[in-house]
Structures are given as C-alpha cells and as structure tokens.
Amino acid sequence: MKNRRAEDEARISFATPELLWQVLTAKRWEILRSLCGAGPMSIREAARRAGRDVKAVHGDITALLNAGVMSRIEDGRVEFPFEVVKVELELRAA
C-alpha cells in the first residue's frame, strides 16, 4: 500500500451548488489556479501572480480563508497547499 500524504485526502464540501459558485467565483478560481502548488506567499504576491489589484485579491482570499479553501500560516502568509484539485458535482433527478 502506498503511503499517502494528508493533503491527498483533504476534502471540502458545499451544501448546495449555489454555495459552491458563491464561494468559488471565476476570479477566486483564478487565484487558486495561480497559487496551486506554489507554497506560502503574501497576499501582495498572490495579487501579482493573478494579475489583479491587491485590495480585490485580499477580499477574495479572505472569503476563501473563511470557507476553509485556503489557510493562513503563522507568519501571516497564505497558502493553497494542493497541486491538484478535483471538483465533483452530482445532479440527481427530482
């Protein structure tokens, strides 16, 4: 059996698809894409990588932190410690 890292098993769930889209907006998804596997960094660096205004990225990162999608480390930097993201949606007949 292969030894799996803890982050390989991390899962975040949303109660409804509407809540998912409320949290993971297109601009926030772009932030995650630019931080994916990059390690901890300042919000200013995250904004530079995303090509966006620092104030706007700060608001988006705060929302992602509050939703548990990203984390803040002890020195104040933020991180999205994953190299791969898999999104699963399920739609069932009414």
N, C-alpha and C positions, 0 to 999 in steps of 0.2 A: 504494500500500500504506500502510495506517495505521501510524503509529508506536505500538508497544505498550510499556507500562510493564513493568518487570521483574516486578512483583508480579502482573501479568495472567497470567503463565506459571508462577507458583510452583505446585508440586505436592507433596503429602505422601501417601505410600502406606503401607499397613499390610499385613503379610504375610498376615494372616487377618482375617475379620470379627470373630472373638473379640477379637483385639488392638485393633481399631478401637473396639469397645464398651468395652474395658477402659480405654482412654485417654480416649475421648470419652463420658464418663458424662453423664447428664442435667444434673447440676449444673455440670459443666465446659462443656457446650454453652451453658448459660445465661450463664456468664461470657463466653464468646466472643461470644455474641449482644449482650451489653451493651457489649463493647469494640469490636465491629466498626465500623471507620471512625472511631473516637473519638480516635486518636492515643495517644502515650505517656502513661502515668499511673502513679501509685504503687499498690501493692497495696491500701492502705487505700482509695483512691478506687475501685478495681475492686470491692472488697467493698461499698462504699456503693452503687455502681451496680447490683450484683447483689442487693442487699438481704440480704447474708449476713455472718456472723461473719468478721472479719479473719483469724483463725488458720486457719479452714477454707478460706477462699479462698487463703491463702498456700500451703497444701498442694496444692490443686488447680492453682494456677498453676505451682508447682514441677513437677508432673507434666506439664503442658502444655509448659513450657520444656524439660524433659528429652526429650520426644517430638519437639521441633522445631516444634511448632504455634504457639508464641509466641516472642518474642525479648525479651532484656533489652538496653536501650541503655546507653551509657557512664555516665550519671548514676544508674543503678540502677532507673529506671522500666522498666515492662514495656509491650509493645505487641503488638497483633494488627493488623498493618498492611493489612488487607484490608477492602474494602467489600462484597464478595460472596464467598460460599462455595458451592461446588458439590460435592455428595457423589455419587459414582457407586459403585454396587455391582453386581457381576456374579455371577450364580448359574448354574452350568453343570450339566447332567445328569451323574450319576456314571458 
